[in-house]
Amino acid sequence: MKIDVISIFPEYLAPLELSLLGKAQDKGLLEINVHDLRVHTSDNHHSVDDTPYGGGAGMVMKAQIWGDALDDLITDGCDLIILTPGGRRFNQRMAEELSTKSHLLFACGRYEGIDDRVRQHYSTTAYSDRGIRVHEISIGDYVLGGGEVASMVIIEAVTRLIPGVLGNPESIVEESHMSEGFVEYPSFTKPATWRDLEVPEILLSGNHAAIAKWRSEAAHKRAQDNL
Ligand code: JCK
């Protein structure tokens, strides 16, 4: 999978080069490239934003600069992901779907976001005929300062589903069964007693059917408590 990320703060995306994802890139399973939006500015001040038509607070990122940046990176069949607080809420199902794609292109805005004509332009048939799909995604109901952290969240959730990127394909299968109605059982490791707290005895029994039943019940109890 190839991933491109465009931002005015490319150094914000530095963690993508580290650890798990760094190794997947060394193995050739993944190629992540981060791009500085400001290389597409032509004025002395390298400005990427301007005041909003219709008035109101804050600034809006200019369509022309984003168009130039995206034109350089967009490919046939790619998925363009625009992070925005009003987008479709990201979930595990969307992560699974995106993990099957060959090229993801992330547009990380700042300020009040990107001139909407950028989304409109890349959503036209000229692009859909080339297999290019545009997604507006939000990672949750809270307001961030920009799309950078959101894109890292999505990249982490998506790339760990690519075969060979995560060490443990068994846990992926387990999670895919979970992805509707999200349930998770509590986990324990040695020692069996810690600060007077005991590991549930059933987990030491070796009775795999009983353990599976206990975990399912514990998971559903926890899911209820989260409502
Ligand atoms: C991308 C700029 C900052 C802040 C204006 C918001 C009413 C618009 C996100 N889950 C998520 N939360 N926030 C983001 C996100 C925020 C972004 C950008 C993603 C680009 N900003 C910003 C405030 C507003 N309003 C509600 C008016 C943008 C994701 N993914």
Residues whose N, C-alpha, C, O or C-beta is under 5 A from the ligand:
A	BS01	JCK	L83 T84 P85 G109 R110 Y111 E112 G113 I137 S138 I139 G140 Y142 V143 L144 G145 G146 G147 A150
